[in-house]
Amino acid sequence: MTQIVIQLNAPVATMERFSEMTGIPFGTVKSRVHSGVYPIMPKRTPQERPQINLVAFYAKCAEEANLPAA
């Protein structure tokens, strides 16, 4: 069985930080957040900036790759 360990510095990231971490252009990240492709944390106020839920993102990636997310 294949086991992959991913260490996160934080469980969430701003769209800007996620773009820097992944190398995905900011406009693409923003579009994917707004279309629901990337999971975000619930916003408490409309003015709050979206925070990408990295735990859910990596779990979804593992699931799509048929890997255990444990």
N, C-alpha and C positions, 0 to 999 in steps of 0.2 A: 504494500500500500504506500502511496506517495503522501508525504506530509510536507506541507509548506508552512513556514512560520513567518508571519508578517508582524513587524513591530511598528506600532503607531506612536508618534510623539504626542498626538492629541486625538480624541475621538471625532472631532469635527474640524472643518477648515472653511475659510471664506472661499468664494469663487476665485479670487485673485491668487490666494495661496495654493489652491488645488491646481490652478493653471500652471503655476511655477513648479509644483512638485511633479506634475505629470508631463509637462511640455506640450499640453493641449492648448491651442490658442484660447485666450480669454473669451472671445466671441462665441466660440464653439461650446465652451463650458457653460456660459450664460444661456445659450440656446437650449442645451440639454437639461439644465436645471429647470427652465421655464416650461419645457415640454414633458417634464417628469421622468426623464431618463436617469438622472442622478438624484438619489434620495436626499432630502433636506430635513433638518430638524424643524419642528413646528415653530412658527414665528409668533411671538407674544404681542407684537404690535406691527401694524402695516409698514412702519418706517424701518423696522429691524432688517438688517441685511441677511440674506439667506446663508445658512451654514450647511455645507455638505456633510452628511452623516457618513463618515469614512468607514465605520464599523459595518453599517448596512451595505455600503458600496462594495467593500471587499468580500462580504458574505455572498452578495449577489454574483460577483465575479467568480467566486469559488463554485457556487451552485451551477452557473452556466458552463463552467469547465468540468463539471461532474467530479468535483473534489469535495471532501468533507470540510465544512466550515468551522470545525472545532479547534 
